[in-house]
């Protein structure tokens, strides 16, 4: 490879010095602010689809069914994201450790391998999904009244699967290199574009539910293009097809670092589909209400995830550089900040739950009633999400695949799936509303036990380094 095609060596060394020597709190906050903004914008434009679709024929059963259709499509989005996050986090974790240990050539090969693998995986998902779109919509929880809207929305979303998955890879690779600003610009610009196109396509062009779907995939393509341009900045790893290295070694590293993300997003998809199917027994208002609550809680948790994403490149660089004390200090700092934030969010959610749900379906009292109860119950365990998230990110970034995968599976899988199968037959609609908070509590207990073990291991590594 020609020298002009490589990231500037001095820039890479400077970046490593910044990541391993700068004051911890200021550095993590600096890295976290762009990722928090990007996550917040992403969550807002996810909610925008639900909000604007809910205004179609406002006051009618069609509006409730259309809102529910967006919720039905959410598991599909999670599947696409699962592969994007797996290749993105898997390659990104490896890249940050490789750069921390000054192995730029391996980092370049991993960047290309993760990116092109995601494009291929997205294309396969697109083709398979389009071949079976109606059975897929039923499997995801569509009732007969929701089905036409869900098929219309899902068919278009599937077209954008390749670049939706690949854009997540680019976003995460930029983050793990410490370039969170470029990651924010790429994701944030797409989110703002989506929010602007939603009302234009849905109402201005009279495209209905399909307008929301087209707005989503067009904005995702814009993000993809901007993020790819961001990789061309001099101190970023450039992505070239000739560096695509589909060998077992690289895929093993991707799986090691990305399996927890695949598990987390995969079980989120499965869990949401099960939630939709369980809610269907109580009618379209129940599906719509739980869909709204899911999006609202996703918005609240997105800021914590964004803060944790600022911690990940810091963690990866310092772990690769054997600065174990900095890794631990950064972890505890993030947990304290995120827990304090979620305590404030919890108070707001408990007090204003009906008003929050009414923002989406003000003319449907049943949706507000169901949604308010579910939102308050989920808020009760929301502060625990801070520890779970930061611990899971630390496990994943330090290549603790088994620990990270178990925690990732907990919230929407190991605990959620048995609860969603057991509680609704016993407690009816209340059982559905209780599933997520109970799953969150159990996941926190699991994460606490596993994280204590990891912290002890890092303390031993730190003691070993100090003694050499």
Secondary structure, DSSP 8 states (H G I E B T S, - for coil): --GGGS--HHHHHHHHHHHHHS-HHHHHHHHHHHHHHHHHHHHHHHHHHHHHHTTTTTTSHHHHHHHHHHHHHHHHHHHHHHHHHHHHHHHHHHHHHHHHTT-HHHHHHHHHHHHHHHHHHHHHHHHHHHHTHHHHHHHTT--HHHHHHHHHHHHHHHHTHHHHHHHHHHHHHHHHTT-HHHHHHHHHHHHHHHHHHHHIIIIIS--THHHHHHHHHHHHHHHHHHHHHHTTSTTS----GGG----HHHHHHHHHHHHHHHHHHHHHHHHHHHHHHHHHTT-HHHHHHHHHHHHHHHHHHHHHHHHHHHHHHHHHHHHHTT-HHHHHHHHHHHHHHHHHHHHHHHHHHHHHHHHHHHHHHTT-HHHHHHHHHHHHHHHHHHTHHHHHHHHHHHHHHTT-HHHHHHHHHIIIIITHHHHHHHHHHHHTHHHHHHHHHHHHHHHHHHHHHHHHHHHHHHHHHHHHHHH-
